[in-house]
Amino acid sequence: MTCSRRDFGLLLPSLAAAQAVPVSSVDNDVEHLPVMKTERFAFDEIPLIGRDDV
């Protein structure tokens, strides 16, 4: 059987997916994800950069 580059292009991703380590669903819960803190700025508090005439 001769294999072309097209055949390998279809075969290699499936082989990589078959050998991948399954991720446990416990680590992907919403409660375990990192939390990004946010801040609120009033319009007056936002620093102006690059405008000297204001």
N, C-alpha and C positions, 0 to 999 in steps of 0.2 A: 504494500500500500504506500503510495507516495503522498506525502503531506506538503501542502503549500503554506506560504506565509499567512494566507487568509485562514486556513484551518487552525494554525497555531494562535492567530489572533482571537479566534473564538474559543479555543481550548484553554489557554493560559488563565484568563480571568476565572473560569469555572474551577480550575485546579487550585488557584489561590484562595477562592472562597471556601472550597472544601477543606483546606488545611487551616483555615483561620480558627483561632481560639474563640469558642462561644462566650459571649459576654453575659454574665448573670443579670437577671432582671432586677435584682435587689439593688445593685449599684446605680441603676438608671432611674430610680424613683425620684419624683419631684422633690421630696424632702431631703435628698442627699446631694442635690445640685448646689453649686456655689451661688451665693446671692450677691448681686451687684448693687451697691449702695448708690443712691441718687441724691442730688442736692437741688434745692430750688433757689433760683436767683431772681430778684426783681430786676426790671429793666435798668434801673439806676445803678445796680450793683455790677452789671456786666462791664468788664474793662474794655475800653476802646483801644485797639491796636492799629497803629499806622495812620491815625488821623490827629494831626496837631491843631487843626482849626476849630475843633469842637470844644 
